[in-house]
Amino acid sequence: SGPAGAKRDWNRMRSLFYVGAKMMPIVKKKEGGFANLQWDVEDYITRSGPQLEANGFYEREISRKQERYGNLVHVFTTYESKRKADDAQPFARGINSLQLMNDGTRWWIISISWESERPDNPLPKEYLK
């Protein structure tokens, strides 16, 4: 997150992800159906970084549900995205699905998948609490 024109701390972002971690948005294809894109952290930085830095981007968690078993945690986190921190309305909302693991020393992100809200796919009420 940060304002337009501000450089991001990409090394900080890199430090959160386990080696080989994936970032996988689910997107609606123009010809119909859906696709699951698969990026590593470097792909995400290359693809999204310039746009985030040029246009500004703030993502805020508005709800979270998590489950844990041993060293595995799954988090369903509802987000809203804005170009400026004080924008009255978000330009996007959706749900991130994160999987984390603990290696005995710390927690690492091993994968993130997300899908944005659309008119035909509104956020369920239970994920807005």
Secondary structure as UniProt FT lines:
FT   TURN            4..5
FT   HELIX           10..14
FT   TURN            15..16
FT   STRAND          17..28
FT   TURN            30..31
FT   STRAND          34..36
FT   HELIX           41..55
FT   STRAND          57..69
FT   TURN            70..71
FT   STRAND          72..82
FT   TURN            85..86
FT   STRAND          92..102
FT   STRAND          107..116
FT   TURN            119..120
FT   HELIX           125..127
//
